[in-house]
Every structure is written in structure tokens, then in C-alpha cells.
Amino acid sequence: MAVRAVRGAVQLERDEAGHMDEQVGALLTAILERNGLTAEDLISIWFTATPDLHSDFPAAAARKLGIVDVPLICAQELDIEGAMPRVVRVLAHIESDKPRAGIAHVYLGAAGALRKDIAQ
């Protein structure tokens, strides 16, 4: 089994904990489903949030989905002028037999504009 990385992002409509849980949960669920993964395939997940998000840790959404024994970490995204606001990004390390080209990176909603080259 190889170690692979899966990218993803979602733009939140507002900075509220419940909304973050819902949107980050949807992003993680889509990453798992589109890649045929379960929580057992996860090695670790990095979350970043833009500096305008303060309501909760994105990793809390993963815990609420039942991803409880996977190392998670949250960090703040760079504060770049003109960058898309209210964005949570994910970098998940997984075990998979898929080749790199077979990994489905998931950018939901308006966040699809961030990586048009790899967004599904």
C-alpha cells in the first residue's frame, strides 16, 4: 500500500461553528466517498483556515464524523491580500493502492476556483 495525499477545500458562507461543522463534514465525506476510502485508510489530516475564521477548529468536524484515532492538526492559512475569504483547506494523508493520478481532490462550491486544474 502506498502513502498518498488528497487535497480539498470549501468556502464557508459565514463564520459559525455549526456551519463549519456542516461544511467541513461534507468536504471530508466527499473526499472519502470519491476516493473509496474509510477512516481506516487515513494516516493524518492537516486543516488550514483563513484568518477570518474564528468560530471553531475545523478538526472538530472530523471528530464528529467519527474520525477519532487519526492525528489531526489545524493551522492558519497565510493572510494574503485578495485571497478567497472563509476557506478551510484539507491535506489528508492516506494509504491507497491508487496511482497519484487516480486520487480525486475535492473542492466544494466556490472553492473550486482555487484549483481548477485538479478540482473534480
C-alpha positions, -999 to 999 in steps of 0.1 A, spaced: 0 0 0 13 34 -9 10 67 10 -9 93 -10 -21 128 -3 -56 141 -10 -63 179 -12 -96 197 -7 -112 229 3 -146 245 10 -156 281 13 -179 289 43 -208 313 39 -204 325 75 -181 321 105 -203 300 128 -193 267 145 -224 248 133 -219 259 97 -182 250 99 -190 215 112 -216 210 84 -193 222 56 -161 206 67 -180 174 74 -194 175 39 -159 181 25 -144 151 44 -173 129 35 -169 138 -2 -131 131 0 -137 97 15 -166 87 -9 -149 99 -41 -117 80 -33 -134 49 -19 -119 54 15 -128 47 51 -115 62 83 -91 32 85 -73 44 53 -65 78 69 -30 84 82 -33 121 92 -52 152 82 -39 188 81 -65 216 82 -59 252 75 -84 280 79 -82 316 66 -76 342 93 -112 354 92 -125 321 107 -126 320 145 -157 301 155 -142 266 158 -114 242 149 -120 225 115 -107 193 130 -137 192 154 -159 183 124 -137 152 117 -142 141 153 -179 145 150 -178 122 119 -162 95 140 -126 101 128 -113 97 164 -80 78 162 -64 97 133 -39 125 141 -54 159 131 -39 194 132 -52 229 124 -32 258 113 -39 293 100 -37 300 63 -15 328 51 -32 362 52 -27 372 15 -44 403 2 -72 394 -23 -73 357 -13 -107 340 -11 -122 345 24 -136 320 48 -119 289 33 -110 257 51 -84 236 33 -76 199 39 -45 179 32 -52 142 41 -25 115 40 -39 81 31 -30 45 24 -41 36 -11 -33 13 -40 -44 40 -64 -18 58 -85 -14 96 -78 -33 103 -110 -63 83 -96 -67 104 -65 -98 126 -65 -91 160 -50 -123 177 -38 -131 214 -39 -167 222 -30 -187 251 -41 -169 284 -48 -136 268 -35 -134 250 -69 -119 283 -82 -89 277 -61 -75 248 -80 -93 245 -114 -65 222 -125 -73 195 -100 -108 202 -88 -133 174 -95 
